[in-house]
């Protein structure tokens, strides 16, 4: 099986032009470049620093998401404080048991994602395709489960404006779901590229940063569920 990639090979190393001639003059395909000891064969400086740039950008984005949910957490805790309102209208709702099932599904998706990443690092594309597809399916199942859980609450007459606890429940879980949907779109993109046998440097970077995002969403969900269940 032939794997097609979008890898751009620079024969002359850093500073090499499209014909393999750098600042030091022409070089043959087998001649070592002036900086071959610094970068893997066929990589330019840009190829080497690109993954770090993507990871830094992802962590900056995650920091903003974390600040948003920490602010909502503070509002959630303060809203429960007695004396802030003239009457105590906080009524804890019974969380649907389905949420524990969807939590297991989401944790399982992080595990399958890690198996897929390790397979990709070994260039085991067949195994990577299977596990990344399973991760995508589990992510979609989690979102479907969330919608079903919302419908279960609605069937009990619990809506966004029923009481403060239900308002925060819908707000926090829907915001998490929106962010997770963004990760699912990225997963779908990577999965499609995998089955088209086009996983080069750029798409490998996409896999790495998507994994960081996905694991963050996993941990964030566990935190939110614990907050809504134990601090109600």
N, C-alpha and C positions, 0 to 999 in steps of 0.2 A: 504494500500500500504506500502510495506516495503522498507525502504531506506537503501542502503548499503553504508557504509562509510569506509574510510581507517584510522580510528581513532585508535591510540594505547593507551590503558588505563593502567595507572600506579596506582595500587590500593594503594600503600603505600606512594604516594606523591613523593617529591624530594628525590633522593637517593635510591628509592626502586628498587629492582632487579626484574627480570621477574616473580618471584614467590611471589612478594609483601613483601619481607623482606628487610629492609633498614639497616642503620647502627645501629638502635636501636633495631633490632631483628625482629622476625616474627610478622606480623600484620594480622588480619583477614579482610575480605572484608568490615566490618562495622566499623573497628577501625580507628579513625582519625590519619593521619600521623603527623609527627612533624611540618610540614610546611603547613598544610591544610589551615591555615588562609591566606597564601600568594598567593596560586594558586587555580583556580577553581577545583572542584572535578574531579579526573581522569586525570588531567594535570600534566606534569612534568615541571621543570624549562625551559627546551628546548622548550616545547610547548608554554610557556608563552612569551618567548623573540623572538620566530621565526618571528611573524608578524612585529615586530619593525625592525628586521634585513632586511627583505624583503623591507620594506618601505624606509629604509635608502639607500639600494642599488639602488632602483628605483630613488630616488631623486638625487643621484650622477650621474646616467645615464642621467637623464633629464637635469641636469646642463651642461653636455657636449653638449647635443643637443642644448640647449639654446645658449651656446657660439658659436656654429657653425652658427646658424641663425643670431646672433647679428653681427658676423663678415661679413656675407653676406649682412646684412642690411647696414653696414658701407660702403662696397664696392658699393652697389647700390646707396647710397646717393652721395658718392664722384664721381661716374661715371657721374652723372648728372651735376656736377659742371662745369661751363663754364671756359674755359682756360686750362683745363687739357689735352685737345687734340688740334691738329692744326685746326680741323674743328668740328663743332657741328653735330654729327650724331645721336643724341638722338631723336627718334620719338616715342611719346607715342602711344601705340596700344589701340584699343577699346576692352575691356575685354568682353568675351562672357556673355550674360545675364544668361546663364545656371549656372554660378558660384554662383549666388545668391540663386538659387534653391538648389544646392548641399550644400551650407552653412546652409540652413534651415534643410536639411536632417541630416547634421552632428550634429547640435545643438540638434535636436530631438533625435539622438542616445545617446547623453550624458544624456538627461532627462530619456530615457527608461532604461539606465544603472543604474541610481540612483534608479528608481523604483524596478529594479531587485535586487540591493544590499539590499534594505530595506526589501524586501520579504525574502531574504536569511537569514537575521538577525532574522526574525520571524520564521524561519524554514518552511516557506510556499513554498515548493519546486515546486508545480504546477504553482504558479504565477511566481516564479523565472524562471522556464524553458521557459515560454511564453515570458517574457520581455527580457531575455538574448538572446533568438533566434531573437526577433525583433531588438535588438541592433546590432546583427551580420549582419542581412539583410540590415539595414540602412547603416552600415559601408561599406558593399559591394556596395550598390547603390551609395554612395558618390564616391568611386573609379571609378566606371563605368561612372559616370557623369563627372569626371575629364578627362577621356580618350575621351569622346565625345566632351568636350570643346576644347581639344587639336586638335581634328580632325576638328572642326569648324574653328579654327584659320588657320590650314593648308589649308583648302578649300579656305580661303581668301588670300592665298599666304604668310602667316605670319609663318615663321619657326624660329628655334633657332638662326640662323645667319642672320636674316633679319635686325635687328638693336639691340642696347644694351638693350632697354626695353624688347623686345621679348625674348632676351637671358636670362635676369634675370627672366622673367615670367616663362619660361620653367624650368629653374634651380630651382627656389624656390618651385614651385608647384610640380615638380617631386620629389625633396628631401622630401617634406612633405608627398607626396603620398607613397614613399618607407617606411618612418617611420610609417605611418598609417597602411600600409600593415602588418608590424610587429605586431602592436596591434591587427589587424584583425585575424592574425594567433592565437594569444593568446586567443582572444574571441572565435574562433572556437573550440579551445581545451577545454575551459571552458564549452561551449555549449554542446559539445559531452559528456563530463563528466556528465553534468546535466541530459541529457536524458538517460544516462546509470545509473542514480541514484547513482553516486559515487561522492558526494561532502563532503569530510572530512576536517580536519584541513588544510592540505596542499593546497587543491584546494580552500578553502575559502580564504587562503592567496593569491592565484593566482588571485582570483576575485578582491580582494582589490587593489593589486598593478596594475592590468590591468586597473582598474577604474581610478586610479591616472594618468596612462599613457594616457588613452583615453581622459580624460578631458583636459590634457595638450595639446594634439594634436588638440583638439577642439579650445582652446584659441589661440594656435599658428596659426591655419588656419585663424581665424578672424583677427589676427594681420597682417598676410601676405596679405590677401585680401585688408585690409585697406591701407597697404603700397603701393601695386601695383596700387590701384585705385586712392587714393587721393594724392600720392606723385609720380606722373608720369610726 
